[in-house]
């Protein structure tokens, strides 16, 4: 049976693999024809770099055979117009030009796996931050770009089909929430989309036309985009979304958003990209998007079972939308570390074969990002294979989701702890810790902590070593435990990070009817913990936040806070002041915001406290409409 009118017959029914040790409920909603897809666009570059894929028995095997045998029934592949410099050096990221897509399509077809062809209409990565036209098209008018997209799409699809690739769906642009092919005006973007759709329809009326967007967490955004597409009469079949649970929405909330889009438009919907990490380990010394230190949402355990639970949720909750929900695609489950002893040795492969996210040669097209931060994969810990190319048990979830799986119950991961200790105090680590079992149940078990931190400092000396974060590891019932110990200054501010529910010690003066001024419980907006004081308003902003501290010993003190934010204009024009008042004197330090999670820590030194023992400290902000940001971690500490 062929899903969605493929250009040749493809068997894409569900495969039921053997259970390699997972615990999974039976999906109540997964249909047999539901797409269980993966994007493996980097596979050719990885194999040229020496990466080998194996089956569960450790035998070297074709990646596409392994995927098919474990229930994957669709392949997504990105296509860039010309990802090379003038000397033929690859930009990296898999060298995903048309010939690479053709090779992937031919290999997928051997196992009856149809393609979702993802045209970026760029020479390198296209996403909400980057929608740059190919170099050969950058000086074209909108009408000329329409012609170029039409010609390029039609020619590419002809060659793909001629090669034997099974083209089932075609994506017109990648994550086009903010534009496409160098155009930001929606009327122009819609023209470009229609040019691509026209080419696809002329190749085959059976190929689905897919439009792809991201940031589903922005309330009303997708319905707004859908209205724009309708108003401009854009021809498409499928409204697709990226959704990474560490950045965006949970699956139930995402399903709600996609259901609303489908009901409003009559279009089909699907998830074009998602993933989850199974380890914090970094296999190629190139950093990971999800790490122990990254400020991301963690709705699943960072483990193989957690990864399997994530995949199951996407299959179950998206298919629950109904027949209009076509399927889900996991992004780059095979992007493994290339062989090498260190970053420097791997860099040779990344540069030569394009197996890293970007090579240095990409600077000619993307000088501000790829040209500076080129390197390996930030995704190797989100693969469905271990670093040696052997499948993880989570890979079998694609085929097992509909029927469920059983295995012995055992501890999976230990709770990650965030502990604060003030300088000079005694650090006490808990003797018991919560452990999450692989069936989702929890238990409390003894934990044995290492005697030293990751960087070799004796644990008992942490409060004597100065301000900073220290990692202490341990073992709890064979599960690895982690305590992040934050050594902080002696602090006389009450509830300094807004983590406690009682905020009565803080005075909030909303001086200009700011629409959003409240404590937000969102980890990604906080510097520490999960809470911070958030602000935003459609109108000009003016507010003041303060706390009065009494009973201080006379002397000199330091006051500080942490802030981040954006859309507030030039640094020099922003009116944000950290202040302190003591002994009839006011101290002020001007500061600013410069982007999301670009944290600044302004400080005021030599605040003199007299015999009255009282200090009022806080922040005052006067900003333009639509400015936003958060304050966190206020500190009042004695100076030595």
Buried (B, 14 or more C-beta within 10 A) or exposed (E): EBBBEBBBEBBBEBBEBEBBBBBBBEBEBBBEBBBBBBBBBBBBBBBBBEBBBBBBEEEEBBBBBBBBBBBBBBBBBBBBBBBBBEEEBBBBBBBBBBEBBBBBBBBBBEBBBBBBBBBBBBBBBBBBEBBBBBBEBEEBEBEEBBEBBBEBBBEBBEBBBEBBBBBBBBBBBBBBBBBBBBBEEBEBBBBBBBBBBBBBBEBBEEBBBBBBBBBBBEEEBBBEBBEBBBEBEBBBBBBBBBBBBBBBBBBEBBBBBBBBBBBBBEBBBBBBBBBBBBBBBBBBBBBBBBBEEBBBBBBBBBBBBBBBBBBBBBBBBBBBBEEBBBBBBBBBBBBBBBBBEEBEEBBEBBBBBBBBBBBBBBBBBBEEBBBEEBBBBBBBBBBBBBBBBBBBBBBBBBBBBBEBBEBEEBBBBBBBBEBBBBBEEEBEBBEEBBBBBBBEEEEEBEBEBBEBBEEEBEBEEBBEBEEEBBBBBBBBBEBBBBBBBBBBBEBBBBBBBBBEEEBEBBEBEBEBEBEEBEBBBEBBBBBBBBBBBBBBBEEBBBBBBBBBBEEBEEEEBBBBBBBBBBBBBEEEEBBBBBBBBBBEEEBEBEBBBBEBEEBBBBEBEEBBBEEEBBBBBBBBBBBBEBBBBBBBBBBBBBEE
